[in-house]
Amino acid sequence: MVIRYPNGMSYFHDAEKNGKKQMRKKETSFSKRGMTLEEELNESNAYYLAFKKAVIHKKPTPVQIVKVDYPKRSAAVIKEAYFRQASTTDYNGVYNGFYLDFEAKETKNKLSFPLKNFHQHQITHMQDCLKQSAICFVILRFSTTNRLFLLEASYLIEYWEKQENNGRKSILLKDLEKNGYELYYGLSPRIPYLSVVDQLIANNA
């Protein structure tokens, strides 16, 4: 199935250009661990919801279907579709009266996180959320070493703007260790990121 952005560009062409083919990623990066970062966050959010800690969901991506084949009367196969609009961030919701909005990304790199994993419309969205006093951040995973970091959106925006002024095209691991919060896997929830959100709330009080 071909899925296209509003400008007509193929989603899979864009993903391949940035070295991020999703199917290939699942086959190589996560075959031994069994779960992607998205799946782990979805599981963690389900735990938070079940225990009435927070209401946080992955945002659905609106898709316009334009071509469907019917190989059988009882089955339909989508052959081509378009994203109706550019996506913003992956997750949003409410926690203790605060609006949360965040993105989740991962890389195979060991010592830096490429900024090309983000898009300008995502940065703009996070800037808009911050103007409304939202708690906005990104959760980053180094899949090779399985290290997780929560980085406030304000830092990400700073790195992004420096990049546009001939700065680094990535965030160094040592900078994440300095400016971010390292997350450690647990059982329930799998990724206990709300413990860091509590610190962000306390810091902004």
C-alpha positions in Angstrom: 0.0 0.0 0.0 1.3 3.5 -0.9 0.6 6.2 1.7 1.3 9.8 0.7 1.7 13.1 2.5 -0.5 16.1 1.6 2.2 17.3 -0.8 1.9 14.0 -2.7 5.3 12.6 -1.6 5.3 8.9 -0.7 5.6 8.2 3.0 7.8 5.1 2.3 10.0 7.1 0.0 10.5 9.7 2.8 11.2 7.1 5.4 13.7 5.3 3.2 15.5 8.6 2.5 16.0 9.1 6.2 17.0 5.5 6.8 13.9 4.8 8.8 11.9 2.1 7.0 9.5 0.9 9.7 9.3 -2.7 8.6 13.0 -3.1 8.3 13.4 -1.5 11.7 11.2 -4.0 13.3 13.0 -6.9 11.7 16.5 -5.7 12.7 16.4 -3.4 15.7 13.8 -5.0 17.9 13.7 -8.7 16.9 15.6 -9.6 20.1 13.7 -7.4 22.4 10.3 -8.0 20.9 8.8 -4.6 21.6 9.2 -1.2 19.9 9.4 2.0 21.9 5.9 2.8 20.7 4.6 -0.5 22.0 6.3 0.0 25.4 4.8 3.5 25.7 1.4 2.3 24.8 1.7 -0.4 27.4 2.8 2.1 30.0 0.0 4.5 29.2 -2.5 1.6 29.5 -1.1 0.9 33.0 -1.5 4.6 33.9 -5.0 4.6 32.6 -6.0 1.4 34.4 -4.8 2.7 37.7 -6.3 6.2 37.1 -2.9 7.8 37.2 -3.2 9.7 33.8 -5.2 9.7 30.6 -2.6 9.7 27.8 -3.1 8.2 24.3 -1.3 8.0 21.0 -2.7 10.4 18.5 -4.5 8.8 15.5 -3.1 9.8 12.1 -5.9 10.8 9.8 -5.6 9.0 6.5 -7.5 9.5 3.2 -8.0 6.3 1.3 -7.9 6.8 -2.5 -7.5 3.3 -4.0 -9.0 0.0 -2.8 -8.9 -3.5 -4.4 -11.4 -6.2 -3.7 -9.7 -9.6 -4.3 -12.6 -11.2 -2.6 -16.1 -10.1 -1.8 -15.4 -10.5 1.9 -12.1 -8.7 1.8 -10.7 -5.3 0.8 -7.1 -4.3 0.3 -6.0 -0.7 0.6 -3.6 0.1 -2.2 -3.0 3.8 -1.9 -3.8 6.4 0.7 -2.7 9.9 1.8 -2.1 11.5 5.1 -4.7 14.3 5.3 -2.4 16.6 7.2 1.2 16.6 8.6 1.4 14.9 12.0 2.3 16.8 15.1 3.6 14.7 18.1 2.9 11.1 19.0 1.2 11.4 22.4 -1.0 13.8 24.4 -3.2 13.7 27.5 -3.9 14.9 31.0 -2.0 14.2 34.2 -2.9 15.8 37.6 -4.6 18.7 35.8 -1.6 19.3 33.4 -1.7 18.9 29.7 1.1 16.6 28.4 2.3 16.5 24.8 5.3 14.5 23.7 7.1 12.7 20.8 8.9 9.4 20.9 11.9 8.6 18.7 14.7 6.1 18.5 18.1 5.7 16.8 20.7 3.0 16.2 23.4 5.6 16.8 25.4 5.1 20.0 26.8 8.6 20.8 24.4 11.1 19.3 20.7 11.5 18.3 20.1 12.8 14.8 17.9 15.9 14.5 16.7 14.7 11.1 14.4 12.3 13.0 12.2 15.4 13.7 10.3 17.7 11.3 9.8 21.5 11.4 6.0 21.1 11.9 6.6 19.0 15.0 9.0 21.7 16.4 6.4 24.4 15.6 3.7 22.3 17.4 5.9 21.9 20.5 6.6 25.7 20.5 2.9 26.4 20.4 2.2 23.9 23.2 4.9 25.6 25.4 3.2 29.0 24.8 0.1 27.5 26.4 2.1 26.3 29.5 1.9 22.6 28.4 4.4 20.1 29.7 6.1 19.2 26.4 9.0 16.8 25.9 10.5 14.0 23.8 11.4 10.5 24.8 14.5 9.3 23.0 15.9 5.7 22.9 19.3 4.5 21.7 18.2 1.1 20.5 21.7 -0.4 20.3 22.5 0.3 24.0 18.8 0.4 25.1 19.2 3.7 26.9 16.2 6.0 27.3 16.1 9.8 27.9 13.4 12.3 28.5 14.4 15.7 27.1 12.3 18.8 27.6 11.0 20.4 24.4 12.7 23.7 25.2 16.1 22.0 24.9 15.1 20.2 21.7 14.0 23.5 20.2 17.3 25.1 21.2 19.3 22.3 19.4 17.0 22.6 16.4 17.5 26.3 16.0 21.3 26.0 16.4 21.2 23.4 13.6 19.5 25.9 11.3 22.4 28.3 12.0 25.1 25.8 10.9 25.2 24.0 14.3 25.4 20.3 14.9 22.9 18.1 13.2 22.5 15.9 16.2 22.3 15.9 20.0 25.3 14.4 21.6 24.8 11.6 24.2 26.8 13.6 26.7 24.4 16.5 26.3 21.4 14.3 26.9 23.1 13.0 30.0 23.6 16.6 31.2 20.3 18.2 30.1 17.9 15.3 30.0 16.6 12.7 32.4 17.6 9.1 32.0 14.7 6.7 32.2 15.0 3.1 33.5 12.8 0.2 32.5 10.4 -1.2 35.1 7.7 -3.8 35.2 4.6 -1.7 35.9 4.7 0.5 34.1 7.3 -0.5 31.6 8.6 3.1 31.1 7.8 5.1 34.3 8.1 8.5 32.7 5.6 10.2 34.9 8.1 10.2 37.7 10.2 12.6 35.7 7.1 14.6 34.8 6.5 15.1 38.5 10.0 16.7 38.7 9.2 18.9 35.7 6.0 20.1 37.4 7.9 20.7 40.7 10.6 22.7 38.8 8.0 24.9 37.2 6.0 25.5 40.3 
